[in-house]
């Protein structure tokens, strides 16, 4: 059974952070979903996958330097799209 989570990150993200850090980690863990900069200093991530892998992704987020990620909001998410097994960045 897949677990889906919506994550909102608030912080001071360097240029390319969504592609260079978040997307690479999602691909390394083989989760599916989307990442999107929703406003200055905010990133929305929706990930779906094996619950153990989702927990590993969330652990990764909590280990990011607090100077970069200042707050993390997590909430369960009902999968409404078919992500076709990949993690995409929405621009």
The first five atom37 places (N, CA, C, CB, O) and aatype in JSON, in Angstrom:
{
  "aatype": [20, 20, 20, 20, 20, 20, 20, 20, 20, 20, 20, 20, 20, 20, 20, 20, 20, 20, 20, 20, 20, 20, 20, 20, 20, 20, 20, 20, 20, 20, 20, 20, 20, 20, 20, 20, 20, 20, 20, 20, 20, 20, 20, 20, 20, 20, 20, 20, 20, 20, 20, 20, 20, 20, 20, 20, 20, 20, 20, 20, 20, 20, 20, 20, 20, 20, 20, 20, 20, 20, 20, 20, 20, 20, 20, 20, 20, 20, 20, 20, 20, 20, 20, 20, 20, 20, 20, 20, 20, 20, 20],
  "atom_mask": [
    [1, 1, 1, 1, 1],
    [1, 1, 1, 1, 1],
    [1, 1, 1, 1, 1],
    [1, 1, 1, 1, 1],
    [1, 1, 1, 1, 1],
    [1, 1, 1, 1, 1],
    [1, 1, 1, 1, 1],
    [1, 1, 1, 1, 1],
    [1, 1, 1, 1, 1],
    [1, 1, 1, 1, 1],
    [1, 1, 1, 1, 1],
    [1, 1, 1, 1, 1],
    [1, 1, 1, 1, 1],
    [1, 1, 1, 1, 1],
    [1, 1, 1, 1, 1],
    [1, 1, 1, 1, 1],
    [1, 1, 1, 1, 1],
    [1, 1, 1, 1, 1],
    [1, 1, 1, 1, 1],
    [1, 1, 1, 1, 1],
    [1, 1, 1, 1, 1],
    [1, 1, 1, 1, 1],
    [1, 1, 1, 1, 1],
    [1, 1, 1, 1, 1],
    [1, 1, 1, 1, 1],
    [1, 1, 1, 1, 1],
    [1, 1, 1, 1, 1],
    [1, 1, 1, 1, 1],
    [1, 1, 1, 1, 1],
    [1, 1, 1, 1, 1],
    [1, 1, 1, 1, 1],
    [1, 1, 1, 1, 1],
    [1, 1, 1, 1, 1],
    [1, 1, 1, 1, 1],
    [1, 1, 1, 1, 1],
    [1, 1, 1, 1, 1],
    [1, 1, 1, 1, 1],
    [1, 1, 1, 1, 1],
    [1, 1, 1, 1, 1],
    [1, 1, 1, 1, 1],
    [1, 1, 1, 1, 1],
    [1, 1, 1, 1, 1],
    [1, 1, 1, 1, 1],
    [1, 1, 1, 1, 1],
    [1, 1, 1, 1, 1],
    [1, 1, 1, 1, 1],
    [1, 1, 1, 1, 1],
    [1, 1, 1, 1, 1],
    [1, 1, 1, 1, 1],
    [1, 1, 1, 1, 1],
    [1, 1, 1, 1, 1],
    [1, 1, 1, 1, 1],
    [1, 1, 1, 1, 1],
    [1, 1, 1, 1, 1],
    [1, 1, 1, 1, 1],
    [1, 1, 1, 1, 1],
    [1, 1, 1, 1, 1],
    [1, 1, 1, 1, 1],
    [1, 1, 1, 1, 1],
    [1, 1, 1, 1, 1],
    [1, 1, 1, 1, 1],
    [1, 1, 1, 1, 1],
    [1, 1, 1, 1, 1],
    [1, 1, 1, 1, 1],
    [1, 1, 1, 1, 1],
    [1, 1, 1, 1, 1],
    [1, 1, 1, 1, 1],
    [1, 1, 1, 1, 1],
    [1, 1, 1, 1, 1],
    [1, 1, 1, 1, 1],
    [1, 1, 1, 1, 1],
    [1, 1, 1, 1, 1],
    [1, 1, 1, 1, 1],
    [1, 1, 1, 1, 1],
    [1, 1, 1, 1, 1],
    [1, 1, 1, 1, 1],
    [1, 1, 1, 1, 1],
    [1, 1, 1, 1, 1],
    [1, 1, 1, 1, 1],
    [1, 1, 1, 1, 1],
    [1, 1, 1, 1, 1],
    [1, 1, 1, 1, 1],
    [1, 1, 1, 1, 1],
    [1, 1, 1, 1, 1],
    [1, 1, 1, 1, 1],
    [1, 1, 1, 1, 1],
    [1, 1, 1, 1, 1],
    [1, 1, 1, 1, 1],
    [1, 1, 1, 1, 1],
    [1, 1, 1, 1, 1],
    [1, 1, 1, 1, 1]
  ],
  "atom_positions": [
    [[0.84, -1.18, 0.0], [0.0, 0.0, 0.0], [0.88, 1.25, 0.0], [-0.95, 0.0, 1.22], [1.87, 1.32, 0.73]],
    [[0.51, 2.21, -0.82], [1.27, 3.45, -0.91], [0.77, 4.46, 0.11], [1.17, 4.04, -2.32], [-0.41, 4.51, 0.46]],
    [[1.7, 5.26, 0.58], [1.41, 6.35, 1.49], [1.68, 7.64, 0.71], [2.28, 6.27, 2.81], [2.67, 7.73, -0.01]],
    [[0.81, 8.63, 0.86], [1.01, 9.92, 0.21], [1.02, 11.02, 1.28], [-0.1, 10.19, -0.85], [0.23, 11.01, 2.22]],
    [[1.94, 11.97, 1.1], [2.11, 13.05, 2.06], [2.29, 14.36, 1.31], [3.32, 12.78, 3.0], [2.97, 14.41, 0.29]],
    [[1.67, 15.43, 1.82], [1.91, 16.78, 1.31], [2.82, 17.47, 2.31], [0.57, 17.59, 1.09], [2.57, 17.45, 3.52]],
    [[3.88, 18.07, 1.8], [4.88, 18.73, 2.64], [5.04, 20.17, 2.16], [6.24, 17.96, 2.6], [5.17, 20.42, 0.96]],
    [[5.02, 21.09, 3.1], [5.3, 22.5, 2.8], [6.59, 22.86, 3.54], [4.1, 23.45, 3.21], [6.66, 22.76, 4.76]],
    [[7.59, 23.28, 2.78], [8.86, 23.73, 3.35], [8.91, 25.25, 3.28], [10.07, 23.1, 2.6], [8.58, 25.84, 2.25]],
    [[9.32, 25.87, 4.36], [9.55, 27.32, 4.41], [11.03, 27.52, 4.7], [8.64, 28.03, 5.49], [11.58, 26.86, 5.57]],
    [[11.66, 28.44, 3.98], [13.07, 28.68, 4.27], [13.73, 29.61, 3.27], [13.8, 27.39, 4.31], [13.08, 30.28, 2.48]],
    [[15.05, 29.61, 3.34], [15.89, 30.4, 2.45], [16.59, 29.43, 1.51], [16.93, 31.28, 3.24], [17.66, 28.9, 1.83]],
    [[16.0, 29.2, 0.36], [16.5, 28.18, -0.55], [17.42, 28.79, -1.6], [15.35, 27.46, -1.23], [17.06, 29.75, -2.27]],
    [[18.64, 28.22, -1.73], [19.54, 28.71, -2.77], [18.98, 28.39, -4.16], [20.94, 28.09, -2.61], [18.11, 27.54, -4.31]],
    [[19.49, 29.08, -5.16], [19.09, 28.86, -6.55], [19.24, 27.39, -6.92], [19.93, 29.75, -7.51], [20.29, 26.79, -6.68]],
    [[18.21, 26.81, -7.51], [18.27, 25.43, -7.97], [18.05, 24.39, -6.88], [19.56, 25.18, -8.61], [18.24, 23.2, -7.14]],
    [[17.68, 24.79, -5.7], [17.54, 23.86, -4.58], [16.52, 22.77, -4.85], [17.14, 24.62, -3.32], [16.74, 21.6, -4.53]],
    [[15.41, 23.15, -5.45], [14.34, 22.18, -5.74], [14.84, 21.09, -6.69], [13.12, 22.9, -6.36], [14.53, 19.91, -6.49]],
    [[15.6, 21.47, -7.7], [16.13, 20.49, -8.66], [17.31, 19.73, -8.07], [16.55, 21.19, -9.95], [17.36, 18.5, -8.15]],
    [[18.26, 20.46, -7.49], [19.54, 19.87, -7.09], [19.5, 19.06, -5.8], [20.54, 20.94, -6.95], [20.34, 18.18, -5.61]],
    [[18.56, 19.33, -4.94], [18.51, 18.62, -3.66], [17.24, 17.78, -3.53], [18.59, 19.62, -2.5], [17.31, 16.56, -3.36]],
    [[16.1, 18.43, -3.61], [14.82, 17.74, -3.38], [14.57, 16.68, -4.45], [13.67, 18.74, -3.36], [14.27, 15.53, -4.13]],
    [[14.68, 17.06, -5.73], [14.4, 16.11, -6.81], [15.39, 14.94, -6.78], [14.45, 16.82, -8.17], [14.99, 13.79, -6.97]],
    [[16.66, 15.22, -6.56], [17.66, 14.14, -6.52], [17.38, 13.15, -5.4], [19.06, 14.72, -6.36], [17.52, 11.94, -5.59]],
    [[16.98, 13.65, -4.23], [16.66, 12.76, -3.11], [15.42, 11.93, -3.41], [16.47, 13.56, -1.81], [15.38, 10.74, -3.13]],
    [[14.4, 12.56, -3.99], [13.18, 11.83, -4.35], [13.49, 10.73, -5.35], [12.12, 12.8, -4.93], [12.97, 9.62, -5.24]],
    [[14.32, 11.03, -6.33], [14.69, 10.02, -7.33], [15.54, 8.93, -6.72], [15.43, 10.67, -8.5], [15.38, 7.76, -7.06]],
    [[16.44, 9.28, -5.81], [17.29, 8.29, -5.17], [16.46, 7.29, -4.36], [18.32, 8.97, -4.27], [16.8, 6.11, -4.28]],
    [[15.38, 7.78, -3.75], [14.52, 6.92, -2.94], [13.39, 6.3, -3.76], [13.93, 7.71, -1.78], [12.62, 5.48, -3.25]],
    [[13.29, 6.69, -5.02], [12.28, 6.14, -5.92], [10.85, 6.42, -5.45], [12.48, 4.64, -6.06], [9.99, 5.54, -5.44]],
    [[10.61, 7.68, -5.05], [9.25, 8.1, -4.72], [8.67, 8.83, -5.93], [9.22, 9.02, -3.45], [9.4, 9.31, -6.79]],
    [[7.36, 8.89, -5.99], [6.7, 9.61, -7.07], [5.96, 10.8, -6.51], [5.75, 8.69, -7.84], [5.63, 10.83, -5.32]],
    [[5.7, 11.78, -7.36], [4.97, 12.95, -6.93], [5.44, 14.2, -7.63], [5.09, 13.13, -5.45], [5.93, 14.14, -8.76]],
    [[5.3, 15.34, -6.94], [5.66, 16.62, -7.53], [6.33, 17.52, -6.5], [4.43, 17.31, -8.11], [6.15, 17.37, -5.29]],
    [[7.12, 18.46, -7.01], [7.71, 19.52, -6.21], [7.47, 20.83, -6.92], [9.23, 19.28, -5.96], [7.58, 20.9, -8.14]],
    [[7.14, 21.88, -6.16], [6.84, 23.16, -6.79], [7.15, 24.3, -5.83], [5.37, 23.22, -7.24], [6.78, 24.26, -4.66]],
    [[7.83, 25.33, -6.35], [8.01, 26.57, -5.59], [6.68, 27.31, -5.68], [9.21, 27.44, -6.14], [6.27, 27.71, -6.77]],
    [[6.01, 27.5, -4.55], [4.67, 28.1, -4.59], [4.69, 29.6, -4.33], [3.77, 27.43, -3.58], [3.77, 30.32, -4.71]],
    [[5.73, 30.07, -3.69], [5.94, 31.51, -3.49], [7.37, 31.66, -2.98], [4.88, 32.13, -2.48], [8.04, 30.67, -2.7]],
    [[7.83, 32.87, -2.87], [9.2, 33.11, -2.4], [9.39, 32.48, -1.02], [9.51, 34.64, -2.36], [8.69, 32.82, -0.07]],
    [[10.34, 31.56, -0.93], [10.65, 30.93, 0.34], [9.76, 29.76, 0.72], [10.59, 31.93, 1.4], [9.81, 29.3, 1.86]],
    [[8.92, 29.27, -0.22], [8.03, 28.14, 0.08], [8.09, 27.11, -1.05], [6.59, 28.63, 0.28], [8.04, 27.45, -2.23]],
    [[8.19, 25.85, -0.66], [8.17, 24.74, -1.6], [7.1, 23.76, -1.15], [9.57, 24.05, -1.69], [7.03, 23.39, 0.02]],
    [[6.26, 23.34, -2.12], [5.25, 22.31, -1.83], [5.71, 21.02, -2.5], [3.81, 22.74, -2.34], [6.05, 20.99, -3.68]],
    [[5.71, 19.94, -1.71], [6.1, 18.63, -2.21], [4.96, 17.67, -1.94], [7.43, 18.14, -1.55], [4.42, 17.63, -0.83]],
    [[4.59, 16.9, -2.93], [3.63, 15.81, -2.75], [4.36, 14.55, -3.15], [2.29, 16.03, -3.6], [4.81, 14.42, -4.29]],
    [[4.48, 13.61, -2.21], [5.18, 12.37, -2.51], [4.31, 11.18, -2.15], [6.51, 12.3, -1.75], [3.54, 11.2, -1.18]],
    [[4.45, 10.13, -2.95], [3.74, 8.88, -2.73], [4.72, 7.74, -2.9], [2.52, 8.74, -3.7], [5.62, 7.78, -3.75]],
    [[4.53, 6.72, -2.1], [5.38, 5.54, -2.21], [5.23, 4.63, -1.02], [6.83, 5.95, -2.36], [4.3, 4.76, -0.22]],
    [[6.14, 3.7, -0.92], [6.18, 2.78, 0.19], [6.32, 3.58, 1.5], [7.36, 1.76, 0.03], [7.16, 4.49, 1.56]],
    [[5.53, 3.28, 2.53], [5.6, 4.05, 3.78], [7.0, 4.15, 4.38], [4.68, 3.43, 4.78], [7.36, 5.19, 4.93]],
    [[7.78, 3.09, 4.29], [9.14, 3.13, 4.83], [10.0, 4.13, 4.07], [9.78, 1.74, 4.77], [10.78, 4.87, 4.67]],
    [[9.86, 4.16, 2.76], [10.62, 5.09, 1.92], [10.17, 6.53, 2.17], [10.46, 4.72, 0.43], [10.99, 7.44, 2.21]],
    [[8.87, 6.74, 2.32], [8.35, 8.08, 2.62], [8.93, 8.57, 3.94], [6.79, 8.08, 2.68], [9.31, 9.74, 4.05]],
    [[8.99, 7.69, 4.93], [9.6, 8.06, 6.22], [11.06, 8.43, 6.05], [9.46, 6.92, 7.23], [11.55, 9.35, 6.71]],
    [[11.79, 7.74, 5.18], [13.19, 8.06, 4.92], [13.32, 9.45, 4.26], [13.83, 6.99, 4.01], [14.23, 10.21, 4.58]],
    [[12.4, 9.76, 3.35], [12.41, 11.07, 2.71], [12.15, 12.17, 3.75], [11.35, 11.13, 1.58], [12.82, 13.21, 3.74]],
    [[11.19, 11.94, 4.63], [10.88, 12.93, 5.66], [12.05, 13.08, 6.64], [9.6, 12.54, 6.43], [12.34, 14.19, 7.09]],
    [[12.73, 11.97, 6.96], [13.93, 12.05, 7.8], [14.99, 12.91, 7.14], [14.48, 10.65, 8.09], [15.64, 13.72, 7.79]],
    [[15.17, 12.72, 5.83], [16.13, 13.53, 5.07], [15.79, 15.02, 5.21], [16.12, 13.12, 3.58], [16.68, 15.83, 5.44]],
    [[14.52, 15.38, 5.06], [14.12, 16.78, 5.16], [14.41, 17.36, 6.53], [12.64, 16.92, 4.85], [14.82, 18.52, 6.64]],
    [[14.2, 16.56, 7.56], [14.43, 17.05, 8.92], [15.92, 17.21, 9.24], [13.8, 16.1, 9.92], [16.27, 17.86, 10.22]],
    [[16.8, 16.63, 8.43], [18.25, 16.74, 8.65], [18.88, 17.89, 7.87], [18.93, 15.45, 8.27], [20.07, 18.15, 8.02]],
    [[18.09, 18.58, 7.04], [18.61, 19.71, 6.27], [18.95, 20.84, 7.23], [17.59, 20.18, 5.2], [18.27, 21.06, 8.23]],
    [[20.01, 21.56, 6.91], [20.48, 22.7, 7.7], [19.31, 23.64, 8.03], [21.59, 23.46, 6.94], [18.61, 24.09, 7.13]],
    [[19.11, 23.96, 9.32], [18.01, 24.86, 9.71], [18.13, 26.27, 9.12], [17.94, 24.95, 11.21], [17.15, 27.01, 9.1]],
    [[19.31, 26.64, 8.66], [19.46, 27.94, 8.0], [18.79, 27.93, 6.63], [20.95, 28.32, 7.86], [18.43, 28.97, 6.1]],
    [[18.64, 26.73, 6.05], [18.0, 26.6, 4.74], [16.51, 26.31, 4.9], [18.67, 25.47, 3.91], [15.68, 27.05, 4.37]],
    [[16.16, 25.26, 5.63], [14.75, 24.9, 5.86], [14.39, 25.31, 7.29], [14.51, 23.36, 5.63], [14.89, 24.73, 8.26]],
    [[13.53, 26.3, 7.4], [13.19, 26.82, 8.72], [11.94, 26.18, 9.32], [12.99, 28.3, 8.63], [11.8, 26.13, 10.54]],
    [[11.04, 25.69, 8.46], [9.88, 24.97, 8.99], [9.4, 23.94, 7.97], [8.73, 25.96, 9.34], [9.55, 24.11, 6.76]],
    [[8.81, 22.87, 8.52], [8.29, 21.78, 7.71], [6.88, 21.47, 8.2], [9.2, 20.52, 7.78], [6.68, 21.19, 9.38]],
    [[5.91, 21.52, 7.29], [4.54, 21.12, 7.62], [4.23, 19.84, 6.85], [3.51, 22.26, 7.26], [4.46, 19.76, 5.64]],
    [[3.72, 18.85, 7.54], [3.37, 17.57, 6.93], [1.89, 17.3, 7.14], [4.22, 16.42, 7.53], [1.34, 17.59, 8.2]],
    [[1.26, 16.75, 6.12], [-0.12, 16.31, 6.29], [-0.41, 15.16, 5.32], [-1.11, 17.48, 6.05], [0.15, 15.12, 4.22]],
    [[-1.27, 14.24, 5.72], [-1.64, 13.14, 4.82], [-2.26, 13.72, 3.55], [-2.63, 12.15, 5.51], [-2.85, 14.8, 3.57]],
    [[-2.14, 12.99, 2.48], [-2.63, 13.46, 1.19], [-3.29, 12.3, 0.46], [-1.5, 14.08, 0.34], [-2.73, 11.21, 0.4]],
    [[-4.46, 12.53, -0.09], [-5.12, 11.52, -0.89], [-4.66, 11.67, -2.33], [-6.67, 11.64, -0.79], [-4.78, 12.74, -2.93]],
    [[-4.14, 10.61, -2.88], [-3.61, 10.64, -4.24], [-4.75, 10.89, -5.21], [-2.87, 9.31, -4.59], [-5.7, 10.1, -5.29]],
    [[-4.66, 12.0, -5.94], [-5.7, 12.35, -6.9], [-5.22, 12.26, -8.34], [-6.22, 13.73, -6.62], [-6.02, 12.37, -9.27]],
    [[-3.91, 12.07, -8.53], [-3.33, 11.98, -9.87], [-2.52, 10.69, -9.97], [-2.45, 13.21, -10.18], [-2.14, 10.1, -8.97]],
    [[-2.28, 10.29, -11.19], [-1.36, 9.18, -11.44], [-0.01, 9.8, -11.75], [-1.86, 8.24, -12.61], [0.17, 10.41, -12.81]],
    [[0.94, 9.66, -10.85], [2.26, 10.26, -11.03], [3.17, 9.41, -11.9], [2.91, 10.49, -9.68], [4.3, 9.79, -12.2]],
    [[2.67, 8.25, -12.31], [3.37, 7.35, -13.23], [4.77, 6.97, -12.77], [3.44, 7.97, -14.58], [5.67, 6.78, -13.59]],
    [[4.93, 6.88, -11.47], [6.17, 6.37, -10.91], [7.36, 7.31, -10.94], [6.53, 5.16, -11.62], [8.49, 6.87, -10.71]],
    [[7.14, 8.61, -11.21], [8.26, 9.55, -11.24], [7.99, 10.75, -10.38], [8.54, 10.0, -12.66], [6.84, 11.04, -10.02]],
    [[9.07, 11.46, -10.04], [8.97, 12.73, -9.3], [9.25, 13.86, -10.28], [9.98, 12.77, -8.09], [10.29, 13.87, -10.93]],
    [[8.32, 14.8, -10.38], [8.45, 15.92, -11.34], [8.49, 17.24, -10.6], [7.29, 15.91, -12.35], [7.9, 17.41, -9.53]],
    [[9.2, 18.18, -11.22], [9.21, 19.55, -10.74], [8.23, 20.34, -11.61], [10.66, 20.18, -10.78], [8.27, 20.25, -12.84]],
    [[7.35, 21.1, -10.97], [6.39, 21.94, -11.67], [6.89, 23.37, -11.61], [4.95, 21.81, -11.05], [7.19, 23.89, -10.54]],
    [[6.98, 23.99, -12.76], [7.46, 25.39, -12.79], [6.34, 26.33, -13.09], [8.58, 25.57, -13.81], [6.54, 27.54, -13.15]]
  ]
}
